[in-house]
Amino acid sequence: RGIEAINIPASTSTKMLDTIYNKHLRTELSHKMVATRAGLGWIGKTALLVSKKFGTRLRMVSILTKTQLPLRNKPIDESHCRSCNICVDECPAHAATGQLWNVQVDRDEFFDAQACRNQCRIFGETRLKSNIRICGICVAVCPLI
């Protein structure tokens, strides 16, 4: 439609994994934060994007543009997880503190991404006998969907 835009892919490339990403487990642009600004969901207690429609079963890509687009949803500034702690209780890495997210709270204040990543590495090595990092328990136990 002639709108100038930049597509930010969903996945971190292997090349990027060898950079500062490994130290902080962050990219320059958070797809989850973009989604909260677009009113698509909130950040849950295990740092996942959560939506009313899809729960935690999401994969995001961001498209950035300078073109003014109509506002469809109001930005979401705080978690809607309330007192639910299922993902916190079920996390084998004990990576989540149970603190609720809001736009003023940094991920590292309520979620230990390195602890999660280390547990995922252990699962990959012991259960899959492979150098792969995978868990997904927090995705599986979230009651929203």
VMD Tcl script that builds the backbone (N, CA, C; Angstrom):
set m [mol new atoms 435]
animate dup $m
set s [atomselect $m all]
$s set {name element resname resid chain x y z} {
  {N N ARG 1 A 0.807 -1.202 0.000}
  {CA C ARG 1 A 0.000 0.000 0.000}
  {C C ARG 1 A 0.844 1.258 0.000}
  {N N GLY 2 A 2.131 1.119 -0.247}
  {CA C GLY 2 A 3.002 2.274 -0.326}
  {C C GLY 2 A 3.433 2.837 1.016}
  {N N ILE 3 A 3.219 2.106 2.103}
  {CA C ILE 3 A 3.639 2.560 3.430}
  {C C ILE 3 A 5.054 2.075 3.686}
  {N N GLU 4 A 5.944 2.997 4.015}
  {CA C GLU 4 A 7.317 2.631 4.350}
  {C C GLU 4 A 7.316 1.954 5.722}
  {N N ALA 5 A 7.904 0.761 5.804}
  {CA C ALA 5 A 7.892 0.005 7.055}
  {C C ALA 5 A 9.144 -0.853 7.167}
  {N N ILE 6 A 9.449 -1.220 8.394}
  {CA C ILE 6 A 10.563 -2.120 8.682}
  {C C ILE 6 A 9.992 -3.334 9.406}
  {N N ASN 7 A 10.332 -4.519 8.920}
  {CA C ASN 7 A 9.922 -5.774 9.539}
  {C C ASN 7 A 11.021 -6.228 10.497}
  {N N ILE 8 A 10.662 -6.463 11.763}
  {CA C ILE 8 A 11.610 -6.999 12.747}
  {C C ILE 8 A 11.233 -8.465 12.952}
  {N N PRO 9 A 12.076 -9.402 12.494}
  {CA C PRO 9 A 11.740 -10.832 12.566}
  {C C PRO 9 A 11.501 -11.318 13.990}
  {N N ALA 10 A 10.766 -12.414 14.098}
  {CA C ALA 10 A 10.411 -12.983 15.397}
  {C C ALA 10 A 11.587 -13.638 16.096}
  {N N SER 11 A 12.444 -14.295 15.381}
  {CA C SER 11 A 13.503 -15.079 15.999}
  {C C SER 11 A 14.834 -14.341 16.054}
  {N N THR 12 A 15.583 -14.686 17.064}
  {CA C THR 12 A 16.941 -14.203 17.182}
  {C C THR 12 A 17.812 -15.109 16.314}
  {N N SER 13 A 18.636 -14.524 15.475}
  {CA C SER 13 A 19.483 -15.317 14.583}
  {C C SER 13 A 20.635 -15.964 15.350}
  {N N THR 14 A 21.184 -17.012 14.783}
  {CA C THR 14 A 22.334 -17.672 15.379}
  {C C THR 14 A 23.481 -16.689 15.520}
  {N N LYS 15 A 23.652 -15.818 14.524}
  {CA C LYS 15 A 24.697 -14.804 14.580}
  {C C LYS 15 A 24.502 -13.890 15.792}
  {N N MET 16 A 23.258 -13.515 16.057}
  {CA C MET 16 A 22.971 -12.638 17.188}
  {C C MET 16 A 23.243 -13.329 18.527}
  {N N LEU 17 A 23.042 -14.656 18.579}
  {CA C LEU 17 A 23.280 -15.396 19.813}
  {C C LEU 17 A 24.726 -15.292 20.275}
  {N N ASP 18 A 25.635 -15.042 19.347}
  {CA C ASP 18 A 27.047 -14.934 19.681}
  {C C ASP 18 A 27.449 -13.525 20.100}
  {N N THR 19 A 26.496 -12.632 20.242}
  {CA C THR 19 A 26.786 -11.248 20.599}
  {C C THR 19 A 26.387 -10.986 22.049}
  {N N ILE 20 A 26.170 -9.738 22.361}
  {CA C ILE 20 A 25.781 -9.332 23.705}
  {C C ILE 20 A 24.444 -9.944 24.125}
  {N N TYR 21 A 23.653 -10.425 23.172}
  {CA C TYR 21 A 22.369 -11.059 23.495}
  {C C TYR 21 A 22.552 -12.165 24.536}
  {N N ASN 22 A 23.601 -12.969 24.394}
  {CA C ASN 22 A 23.841 -14.067 25.328}
  {C C ASN 22 A 24.006 -13.582 26.762}
  {N N LYS 23 A 24.538 -12.390 26.937}
  {CA C LYS 23 A 24.777 -11.873 28.281}
  {C C LYS 23 A 23.486 -11.410 28.951}
  {N N HIS 24 A 22.624 -10.730 28.218}
  {CA C HIS 24 A 21.422 -10.126 28.803}
  {C C HIS 24 A 20.115 -10.769 28.356}
  {N N LEU 25 A 20.170 -11.595 27.315}
  {CA C LEU 25 A 18.987 -12.225 26.724}
  {C C LEU 25 A 17.932 -11.189 26.366}
  {N N ARG 26 A 18.395 -10.137 25.695}
  {CA C ARG 26 A 17.529 -9.060 25.235}
  {C C ARG 26 A 17.932 -8.679 23.819}
  {N N THR 27 A 16.950 -8.209 23.088}
  {CA C THR 27 A 17.220 -7.649 21.773}
  {C C THR 27 A 16.983 -6.141 21.846}
  {N N GLU 28 A 17.333 -5.434 20.792}
  {CA C GLU 28 A 17.157 -3.979 20.794}
  {C C GLU 28 A 15.696 -3.571 20.874}
  {N N LEU 29 A 14.822 -4.410 20.338}
  {CA C LEU 29 A 13.397 -4.112 20.347}
  {C C LEU 29 A 12.643 -5.312 20.915}
  {N N SER 30 A 11.844 -5.087 21.932}
  {CA C SER 30 A 11.053 -6.152 22.536}
  {C C SER 30 A 9.714 -6.276 21.810}
  {N N HIS 31 A 9.503 -7.397 21.137}
  {CA C HIS 31 A 8.222 -7.637 20.476}
  {C C HIS 31 A 7.093 -7.632 21.509}
  {N N LYS 32 A 7.383 -8.142 22.700}
  {CA C LYS 32 A 6.357 -8.175 23.747}
  {C C LYS 32 A 5.951 -6.766 24.155}
  {N N MET 33 A 6.920 -5.881 24.291}
  {CA C MET 33 A 6.582 -4.510 24.673}
  {C C MET 33 A 5.830 -3.807 23.535}
  {N N VAL 34 A 6.232 -4.059 22.299}
  {CA C VAL 34 A 5.494 -3.502 21.160}
  {C C VAL 34 A 4.039 -3.979 21.216}
  {N N ALA 35 A 3.835 -5.242 21.523}
  {CA C ALA 35 A 2.476 -5.794 21.593}
  {C C ALA 35 A 1.664 -5.137 22.709}
  {N N THR 36 A 2.293 -4.853 23.851}
  {CA C THR 36 A 1.549 -4.175 24.932}
  {C C THR 36 A 1.169 -2.763 24.513}
  {N N ARG 37 A 2.038 -2.099 23.772}
  {CA C ARG 37 A 1.743 -0.738 23.296}
  {C C ARG 37 A 0.620 -0.753 22.266}
  {N N ALA 38 A 0.501 -1.877 21.541}
  {CA C ALA 38 A -0.568 -2.020 20.551}
  {C C ALA 38 A -1.854 -2.545 21.185}
  {N N GLY 39 A -1.808 -2.797 22.507}
  {CA C GLY 39 A -2.993 -3.275 23.206}
  {C C GLY 39 A -3.341 -4.722 22.938}
  {N N LEU 40 A -2.352 -5.512 22.531}
  {CA C LEU 40 A -2.611 -6.911 22.184}
  {C C LEU 40 A -2.508 -7.855 23.372}
  {N N GLY 41 A -1.888 -7.415 24.461}
  {CA C GLY 41 A -1.729 -8.276 25.623}
  {C C GLY 41 A -0.845 -7.620 26.659}
  {N N TRP 42 A -0.462 -8.393 27.657}
  {CA C TRP 42 A 0.383 -7.916 28.748}
  {C C TRP 42 A 1.508 -8.910 28.979}
  {N N ILE 43 A 2.456 -8.532 29.800}
  {CA C ILE 43 A 3.568 -9.416 30.135}
  {C C ILE 43 A 3.186 -10.183 31.398}
  {N N GLY 44 A 3.264 -11.503 31.317}
  {CA C GLY 44 A 2.919 -12.356 32.452}
  {C C GLY 44 A 4.069 -12.518 33.426}
  {N N LYS 45 A 3.847 -13.297 34.455}
  {CA C LYS 45 A 4.819 -13.456 35.538}
  {C C LYS 45 A 6.080 -14.201 35.131}
  {N N THR 46 A 6.024 -14.942 34.025}
  {CA C THR 46 A 7.232 -15.593 33.506}
  {C C THR 46 A 7.720 -14.893 32.243}
  {N N ALA 47 A 7.432 -13.604 32.153}
  {CA C ALA 47 A 7.915 -12.725 31.085}
  {C C ALA 47 A 7.408 -13.096 29.695}
  {N N LEU 48 A 6.309 -13.820 29.628}
  {CA C LEU 48 A 5.686 -14.139 28.352}
  {C C LEU 48 A 4.624 -13.109 28.031}
  {N N LEU 49 A 4.404 -12.878 26.743}
  {CA C LEU 49 A 3.266 -12.073 26.339}
  {C C LEU 49 A 2.016 -12.925 26.534}
  {N N VAL 50 A 0.993 -12.344 27.139}
  {CA C VAL 50 A -0.263 -13.042 27.384}
  {C C VAL 50 A -1.384 -12.227 26.746}
  {N N SER 51 A -2.237 -12.894 25.981}
  {CA C SER 51 A -3.400 -12.212 25.404}
  {C C SER 51 A -4.669 -12.926 25.845}
  {N N LYS 52 A -5.754 -12.176 25.897}
  {CA C LYS 52 A -7.036 -12.782 26.269}
  {C C LYS 52 A -7.448 -13.831 25.248}
  {N N LYS 53 A -7.129 -13.597 23.987}
  {CA C LYS 53 A -7.572 -14.490 22.914}
  {C C LYS 53 A -6.719 -15.753 22.788}
  {N N PHE 54 A -5.378 -15.619 22.934}
  {CA C PHE 54 A -4.479 -16.745 22.681}
  {C C PHE 54 A -3.687 -17.199 23.900}
  {N N GLY 55 A -3.878 -16.563 25.039}
  {CA C GLY 55 A -3.092 -16.914 26.211}
  {C C GLY 55 A -1.628 -16.620 25.962}
  {N N THR 56 A -0.770 -17.588 26.260}
  {CA C THR 56 A 0.676 -17.423 26.062}
  {C C THR 56 A 1.162 -18.068 24.773}
  {N N ARG 57 A 0.264 -18.616 24.005}
  {CA C ARG 57 A 0.646 -19.346 22.790}
  {C C ARG 57 A 0.750 -18.391 21.613}
  {N N LEU 58 A 1.780 -17.560 21.648}
  {CA C LEU 58 A 1.975 -16.512 20.649}
  {C C LEU 58 A 3.419 -16.489 20.161}
  {N N ARG 59 A 3.578 -16.040 18.957}
  {CA C ARG 59 A 4.899 -15.740 18.405}
  {C C ARG 59 A 4.743 -14.410 17.692}
  {N N MET 60 A 5.560 -13.447 18.065}
  {CA C MET 60 A 5.373 -12.081 17.582}
  {C C MET 60 A 6.432 -11.676 16.558}
  {N N VAL 61 A 5.996 -10.838 15.650}
  {CA C VAL 61 A 6.870 -10.119 14.747}
  {C C VAL 61 A 6.400 -8.666 14.821}
  {N N SER 62 A 7.312 -7.734 14.692}
  {CA C SER 62 A 6.931 -6.323 14.764}
  {C C SER 62 A 7.181 -5.653 13.423}
  {N N ILE 63 A 6.274 -4.779 13.078}
  {CA C ILE 63 A 6.417 -3.961 11.876}
  {C C ILE 63 A 6.376 -2.516 12.329}
  {N N LEU 64 A 7.446 -1.787 12.053}
  {CA C LEU 64 A 7.563 -0.399 12.475}
  {C C LEU 64 A 7.372 0.521 11.282}
  {N N THR 65 A 6.665 1.609 11.508}
  {CA C THR 65 A 6.437 2.583 10.451}
  {C C THR 65 A 6.300 3.971 11.054}
  {N N LYS 66 A 6.606 4.968 10.263}
  {CA C LYS 66 A 6.394 6.355 10.677}
  {C C LYS 66 A 4.987 6.820 10.315}
  {N N THR 67 A 4.298 6.026 9.527}
  {CA C THR 67 A 2.955 6.369 9.082}
  {C C THR 67 A 1.976 6.271 10.246}
  {N N GLN 68 A 1.157 7.280 10.423}
  {CA C GLN 68 A 0.141 7.268 11.475}
  {C C GLN 68 A -0.934 6.254 11.114}
  {N N LEU 69 A -1.161 5.299 11.985}
  {CA C LEU 69 A -2.189 4.286 11.764}
  {C C LEU 69 A -3.304 4.479 12.788}
  {N N PRO 70 A -4.514 4.055 12.463}
  {CA C PRO 70 A -5.614 4.223 13.426}
  {C C PRO 70 A -5.384 3.358 14.672}
  {N N LEU 71 A -5.703 3.908 15.824}
  {CA C LEU 71 A -5.582 3.197 17.090}
  {C C LEU 71 A -6.755 2.237 17.226}
  {N N ARG 72 A -6.467 0.951 17.355}
  {CA C ARG 72 A -7.527 -0.050 17.483}
  {C C ARG 72 A -7.747 -0.452 18.938}
  {N N ASN 73 A -6.666 -0.525 19.680}
  {CA C ASN 73 A -6.739 -0.947 21.078}
  {C C ASN 73 A -5.978 0.036 21.952}
  {N N LYS 74 A -6.395 0.176 23.177}
  {CA C LYS 74 A -5.702 1.007 24.147}
  {C C LYS 74 A -4.468 0.245 24.634}
  {N N PRO 75 A -3.312 0.904 24.743}
  {CA C PRO 75 A -2.130 0.220 25.270}
  {C C PRO 75 A -2.408 -0.399 26.643}
  {N N ILE 76 A -1.801 -1.544 26.884}
  {CA C ILE 76 A -1.957 -2.234 28.173}
  {C C ILE 76 A -0.705 -1.953 28.993}
  {N N ASP 77 A -0.895 -1.345 30.159}
  {CA C ASP 77 A 0.219 -0.882 30.982}
  {C C ASP 77 A 0.536 -1.764 32.178}
  {N N GLU 78 A -0.306 -2.750 32.444}
  {CA C GLU 78 A -0.049 -3.610 33.602}
  {C C GLU 78 A -0.590 -5.009 33.360}
  {N N SER 79 A -0.066 -5.943 34.133}
  {CA C SER 79 A -0.452 -7.343 34.012}
  {C C SER 79 A -1.904 -7.549 34.409}
  {N N HIS 80 A -2.538 -8.520 33.776}
  {CA C HIS 80 A -3.886 -8.931 34.142}
  {C C HIS 80 A -3.856 -10.317 34.789}
  {N N CYS 81 A -2.676 -10.778 35.179}
  {CA C CYS 81 A -2.547 -12.105 35.795}
  {C C CYS 81 A -3.096 -12.141 37.222}
  {N N ARG 82 A -3.158 -10.989 37.843}
  {CA C ARG 82 A -3.674 -10.846 39.204}
  {C C ARG 82 A -3.008 -11.822 40.172}
  {N N SER 83 A -3.782 -12.623 40.892}
  {CA C SER 83 A -3.208 -13.506 41.911}
  {C C SER 83 A -2.829 -14.882 41.364}
  {N N CYS 84 A -3.050 -15.124 40.086}
  {CA C CYS 84 A -2.681 -16.413 39.498}
  {C C CYS 84 A -1.170 -16.604 39.583}
  {N N ASN 85 A -0.742 -17.727 40.085}
  {CA C ASN 85 A 0.684 -18.043 40.209}
  {C C ASN 85 A 1.014 -19.413 39.646}
  {N N ILE 86 A 0.168 -19.954 38.810}
  {CA C ILE 86 A 0.392 -21.307 38.293}
  {C C ILE 86 A 1.743 -21.412 37.599}
  {N N CYS 87 A 2.057 -20.476 36.705}
  {CA C CYS 87 A 3.336 -20.542 35.984}
  {C C CYS 87 A 4.517 -20.366 36.943}
  {N N VAL 88 A 4.358 -19.532 37.946}
  {CA C VAL 88 A 5.415 -19.316 38.944}
  {C C VAL 88 A 5.660 -20.612 39.714}
  {N N ASP 89 A 4.588 -21.233 40.158}
  {CA C ASP 89 A 4.700 -22.460 40.951}
  {C C ASP 89 A 5.237 -23.636 40.148}
  {N N GLU 90 A 4.938 -23.693 38.869}
  {CA C GLU 90 A 5.337 -24.830 38.034}
  {C C GLU 90 A 6.708 -24.667 37.379}
  {N N CYS 91 A 7.296 -23.497 37.452}
  {CA C CYS 91 A 8.583 -23.249 36.789}
  {C C CYS 91 A 9.695 -24.056 37.458}
  {N N PRO 92 A 10.305 -24.991 36.731}
  {CA C PRO 92 A 11.370 -25.810 37.327}
  {C C PRO 92 A 12.640 -25.009 37.630}
  {N N ALA 93 A 12.793 -23.848 37.006}
  {CA C ALA 93 A 13.979 -23.011 37.237}
  {C C ALA 93 A 13.760 -22.019 38.374}
  {N N HIS 94 A 12.533 -21.921 38.854}
  {CA C HIS 94 A 12.189 -20.914 39.876}
  {C C HIS 94 A 12.634 -19.532 39.414}
  {N N ALA 95 A 12.374 -19.260 38.141}
  {CA C ALA 95 A 12.839 -18.022 37.511}
  {C C ALA 95 A 11.936 -16.825 37.790}
  {N N ALA 96 A 10.700 -17.069 38.167}
  {CA C ALA 96 A 9.741 -15.977 38.378}
  {C C ALA 96 A 9.557 -15.702 39.868}
  {N N THR 97 A 9.461 -14.418 40.200}
  {CA C THR 97 A 9.257 -14.031 41.594}
  {C C THR 97 A 7.788 -13.986 41.980}
  {N N GLY 98 A 6.907 -13.892 41.000}
  {CA C GLY 98 A 5.489 -13.737 41.264}
  {C C GLY 98 A 5.031 -12.289 41.222}
  {N N GLN 99 A 5.994 -11.382 41.092}
  {CA C GLN 99 A 5.660 -9.954 41.004}
  {C C GLN 99 A 4.935 -9.689 39.695}
  {N N LEU 100 A 3.952 -8.798 39.749}
  {CA C LEU 100 A 3.214 -8.421 38.556}
  {C C LEU 100 A 3.992 -7.401 37.732}
  {N N TRP 101 A 3.944 -7.559 36.417}
  {CA C TRP 101 A 4.572 -6.631 35.484}
  {C C TRP 101 A 3.727 -5.374 35.350}
  {N N ASN 102 A 4.405 -4.260 35.110}
  {CA C ASN 102 A 3.784 -3.051 34.588}
  {C C ASN 102 A 4.851 -2.336 33.767}
  {N N VAL 103 A 4.478 -1.319 33.030}
  {CA C VAL 103 A 5.426 -0.682 32.112}
  {C C VAL 103 A 6.607 -0.031 32.823}
  {N N GLN 104 A 6.528 0.160 34.123}
  {CA C GLN 104 A 7.628 0.759 34.879}
  {C C GLN 104 A 8.598 -0.286 35.444}
  {N N VAL 105 A 8.244 -1.565 35.337}
  {CA C VAL 105 A 9.028 -2.646 35.929}
  {C C VAL 105 A 9.873 -3.323 34.859}
  {N N ASP 106 A 11.176 -3.415 35.108}
  {CA C ASP 106 A 12.072 -4.113 34.190}
  {C C ASP 106 A 11.925 -5.622 34.370}
  {N N ARG 107 A 12.060 -6.353 33.286}
  {CA C ARG 107 A 11.936 -7.819 33.322}
  {C C ARG 107 A 12.783 -8.445 34.423}
  {N N ASP 108 A 14.006 -7.969 34.599}
  {CA C ASP 108 A 14.901 -8.578 35.573}
  {C C ASP 108 A 14.428 -8.412 37.013}
  {N N GLU 109 A 13.467 -7.539 37.255}
  {CA C GLU 109 A 12.919 -7.357 38.601}
  {C C GLU 109 A 11.935 -8.462 38.973}
  {N N PHE 110 A 11.330 -9.123 37.969}
  {CA C PHE 110 A 10.342 -10.158 38.281}
  {C C PHE 110 A 10.627 -11.510 37.639}
  {N N PHE 111 A 11.666 -11.574 36.794}
  {CA C PHE 111 A 11.949 -12.822 36.087}
  {C C PHE 111 A 13.437 -12.940 35.815}
  {N N ASP 112 A 14.002 -14.103 36.126}
  {CA C ASP 112 A 15.425 -14.377 35.898}
  {C C ASP 112 A 15.567 -15.158 34.590}
  {N N ALA 113 A 15.811 -14.444 33.513}
  {CA C ALA 113 A 15.891 -15.067 32.186}
  {C C ALA 113 A 17.062 -16.047 32.087}
  {N N GLN 114 A 18.156 -15.768 32.773}
  {CA C GLN 114 A 19.301 -16.682 32.734}
  {C C GLN 114 A 18.980 -18.004 33.431}
  {N N ALA 115 A 18.256 -17.944 34.553}
  {CA C ALA 115 A 17.866 -19.179 35.248}
  {C C ALA 115 A 16.963 -20.022 34.347}
  {N N CYS 116 A 16.037 -19.363 33.659}
  {CA C CYS 116 A 15.161 -20.057 32.713}
  {C C CYS 116 A 15.985 -20.699 31.597}
  {N N ARG 117 A 16.879 -19.933 31.020}
  {CA C ARG 117 A 17.707 -20.441 29.920}
  {C C ARG 117 A 18.564 -21.623 30.365}
  {N N ASN 118 A 19.126 -21.536 31.573}
  {CA C ASN 118 A 19.954 -22.633 32.088}
  {C C ASN 118 A 19.132 -23.900 32.285}
  {N N GLN 119 A 17.921 -23.759 32.809}
  {CA C GLN 119 A 17.050 -24.923 32.981}
  {C C GLN 119 A 16.681 -25.519 31.622}
  {N N CYS 120 A 16.416 -24.670 30.651}
  {CA C CYS 120 A 16.109 -25.145 29.301}
  {C C CYS 120 A 17.281 -25.918 28.707}
  {N N ARG 121 A 18.505 -25.453 28.966}
  {CA C ARG 121 A 19.703 -26.162 28.502}
  {C C ARG 121 A 19.780 -27.550 29.139}
  {N N ILE 122 A 19.516 -27.613 30.446}
  {CA C ILE 122 A 19.546 -28.901 31.155}
  {C C ILE 122 A 18.502 -29.858 30.568}
  {N N PHE 123 A 17.290 -29.368 30.324}
  {CA C PHE 123 A 16.263 -30.214 29.711}
  {C C PHE 123 A 16.703 -30.701 28.341}
  {N N GLY 124 A 17.303 -29.831 27.536}
  {CA C GLY 124 A 17.769 -30.227 26.214}
  {C C GLY 124 A 18.813 -31.319 26.288}
  {N N GLU 125 A 19.768 -31.143 27.195}
  {CA C GLU 125 A 20.848 -32.124 27.324}
  {C C GLU 125 A 20.361 -33.451 27.893}
  {N N THR 126 A 19.542 -33.400 28.948}
  {CA C THR 126 A 19.149 -34.630 29.632}
  {C C THR 126 A 17.972 -35.347 28.977}
  {N N ARG 127 A 17.020 -34.598 28.459}
  {CA C ARG 127 A 15.816 -35.222 27.907}
  {C C ARG 127 A 15.875 -35.436 26.404}
  {N N LEU 128 A 16.560 -34.513 25.713}
  {CA C LEU 128 A 16.620 -34.610 24.252}
  {C C LEU 128 A 17.997 -35.012 23.747}
  {N N LYS 129 A 18.962 -35.082 24.659}
  {CA C LYS 129 A 20.347 -35.443 24.306}
  {C C LYS 129 A 20.863 -34.574 23.169}
  {N N SER 130 A 20.583 -33.286 23.277}
  {CA C SER 130 A 20.936 -32.349 22.220}
  {C C SER 130 A 21.281 -30.988 22.808}
  {N N ASN 131 A 22.046 -30.213 22.058}
  {CA C ASN 131 A 22.391 -28.859 22.471}
  {C C ASN 131 A 21.254 -27.923 22.038}
  {N N ILE 132 A 20.137 -28.087 22.717}
  {CA C ILE 132 A 18.943 -27.304 22.418}
  {C C ILE 132 A 18.379 -26.808 23.740}
  {N N ARG 133 A 17.797 -25.625 23.707}
  {CA C ARG 133 A 17.227 -25.053 24.926}
  {C C ARG 133 A 15.718 -24.975 24.768}
  {N N ILE 134 A 15.025 -25.820 25.556}
  {CA C ILE 134 A 13.574 -25.870 25.419}
  {C C ILE 134 A 12.935 -26.295 26.739}
  {N N CYS 135 A 11.823 -25.695 27.034}
  {CA C CYS 135 A 11.031 -26.080 28.206}
  {C C CYS 135 A 9.556 -25.914 27.861}
  {N N GLY 136 A 9.018 -24.697 28.029}
  {CA C GLY 136 A 7.630 -24.437 27.673}
  {C C GLY 136 A 6.602 -24.784 28.723}
  {N N ILE 137 A 7.045 -25.145 29.924}
  {CA C ILE 137 A 6.094 -25.493 30.972}
  {C C ILE 137 A 5.182 -24.304 31.299}
  {N N CYS 138 A 5.751 -23.107 31.355}
  {CA C CYS 138 A 4.931 -21.930 31.669}
  {C C CYS 138 A 3.871 -21.683 30.583}
  {N N VAL 139 A 4.209 -21.968 29.356}
  {CA C VAL 139 A 3.244 -21.838 28.256}
  {C C VAL 139 A 2.134 -22.879 28.428}
  {N N ALA 140 A 2.517 -24.091 28.747}
  {CA C ALA 140 A 1.556 -25.188 28.846}
  {C C ALA 140 A 0.595 -25.036 30.017}
  {N N VAL 141 A 1.044 -24.467 31.131}
  {CA C VAL 141 A 0.188 -24.422 32.321}
  {C C VAL 141 A -0.669 -23.158 32.421}
  {N N CYS 142 A -0.410 -22.163 31.601}
  {CA C CYS 142 A -1.207 -20.928 31.666}
  {C C CYS 142 A -2.669 -21.265 31.367}
  {N N PRO 143 A -3.576 -20.887 32.268}
  {CA C PRO 143 A -4.977 -21.243 32.072}
  {C C PRO 143 A -5.698 -20.436 31.007}
  {N N LEU 144 A -5.062 -19.396 30.491}
  {CA C LEU 144 A -5.715 -18.581 29.458}
  {C C LEU 144 A -5.561 -19.220 28.088}
  {N N ILE 145 A -6.637 -19.445 27.430}
  {CA C ILE 145 A -6.731 -19.844 26.024}
  {C C ILE 145 A -8.142 -20.187 25.660}
}
mol reanalyze $m
mol bondsrecalc $m
mol representation Tube
mol addrep $m
